Amino acid sequence: MQSKEHIVIIGGGFGGLHAAMALRNTNIRVTLIDKRNFHLFQPLLYQVATGGLSPADIATPLRTVFKRYRNIRVVLGTVRKVDLEQKLVYLERQKFSYDKLILAAGASTHYFGKDQWAEVASGLKTIEDATTIRSRVLSAFEMAELEKEPNIKAALLTFTVIGGGPAGVEMAGAIAEIARITMRCDFRNINPSLARIILIEGNERILSAYPEKLSVKAQKTLSKLGVEVLTGAYVTGIRQGTLTLKSANGSRSIASQTLIWAAGVKAASVSAILAKHYNLITDHSGRIIVNPDCTIPDFPNVYVIGDMAHFQTKGKDMLPGVAPVAMQQGRYVANHILKKKTGPFKYTDKGNLAVIGRKSAVAFRGNIKLSGAIAWILWIFVHLLFLVGAENRILVAIQWGFNYVTFGQSARLIVNNRNAC
C-alpha cells in the first residue's frame, strides 16, 4: 500500500537519478522533475563534442529508466519557484506539494562574471554545448580548407581550451587526436596535423587536484600529442577570434577561432533564488552550504545534493563536484528518508580518473597512482559501468572498439552551421 508521503526530486542527473532509484519499489510516492526528458552521462560529453560518440549514446530517457516502478512519476518541466514554507514546487503550468524535497538540479558553466564570453567560448555541460563545439571544431577545418589568407587560416586551425581540470585535459587530448590521427588525410589544401591546440590553466600545473606526479605525466602525454600547455596563465579578455592572457611574463594575445571553456561551474539558478529568499549561505560558486545530513538550516525536510551542495567533511574539505559524490549523496538521502541512515553523510572516495588520449590516462585512489594503458583500461571499465542502461553500454563499447581499430570518429557531423566559426 502506498503511503501518503510524497517526495519531490528536482533534477534527473546523477544525484536525482540515484535518489529515485533508491526509493523505487517502496510505499513512498516519488515525483522526479527535470527540464530534460533524459539522464545525461556528462563525463562523456567531450566525446560527443569531438565526434567519437553520438548524443543518444550517452543519454537515456528518464521514463525508460523508471517505467517498471509504479511509485515513481517523471514530470517534464522547468521549476519556476520553490516555496519551502508552504512545501510547494511551481512549474510553468502546475504545482506540486511535497513532504520532503530533494534539490539536485546540477550546475551550469561559470564564467566568473563574464557571461558575455559564453557567445564565443562555449562551455560543456549540455548536449547542445557538445554539438555546438563539434560544429565549431569541424567547421574550422572546413573553412581553413578554403581560406587563402595565412593569418586567418592559422587562427582557424588554432583550438584553445580554457581550464586544465579533467574536462579540459580530456577535450584538448581528443581534439589533438582527431587533428593528428583521425583527419590527417581528409583534406587537400590543409594538413590537419599542423593544427595548434592550446590548453590554458591558471594554476601552476594541470589537474591540480591530482598528485603532482600524475599531473606531470599528463602534461608530458599532452605534449607528445602536440598540445601546448600554458600554466599560470589567466584569461583577461575574449572576443571573436582572439583571447588575451595574463601571466607572470606579462600579457599576450592569441588568435584562435575556436574557444572552449572548461574553467568552472556554478550551481543551478534555483540555488541563488532559494539562497536569497531564505537567507541560505552559499559559496563563491553559488552552492548552498548544507548540514552534515545534506539538509539545509531551518528546513530538515529539504535536501540539497550534487553540484548544488557545498558539503564540508570533518576535515573542513569541500567535496568536489563530481558524479560519484552526487551518486552517493542521492542514495544517502533516499536511505535517510527511509530511515535506513541516521548519521551524517560520509563520502567514500573511490578514486579519480582522467583520460588523455589513446591508451593513456591517469588515475589515483589514496596512495595508489596509475598512468598509461592500465589507467586507460580502468577508465573504460568504470565509464561503461556507470553508464545508465544496458543498451547505452553496449552501443558505447561497440563504438569505442570500432574507433580504436579504425582510428576514426564516426560521429563527425556538422549539424548547426549557425554555430560555425
Secondary structure, 3 states (H helix, E strand, C coil): CCCCCEEEEECCCHHHHHHHHHCCCCCCEEEEEECCCEEECHHHHHHHHCCCCCHHHHEEEHHHHHCCCCCEEEEECCCCEEECCCCEEECCCCEEECCEEEECCCEEECCCCCHHHHHCEECCCCHHHHHHHHHHHHHHHHHHHHCCCHHHHHHHCEEEEECCCHHHHHHHHHHHHHHHHHCCCCCCCCCHHHCEEEEEECCCCCCCCCCHHHHHHHHHHHHHCCEEEEECCEEEEEECCEEEEEECCEEEEEECCEEEECCCEEECHHHHHHHHHHCCCECCCCCEECCCCCEECCEEEEEECHHHEECECCCCCECCCCHHHHHHHHHHHHHHHCCCCCCCCCCCCCCEEEEEECCEEEEEECCEEEEEHHHHHHHHHHHHHHCCCHHHHHHHHHHHHHHHHHCCCCCCCCCCHHHCC
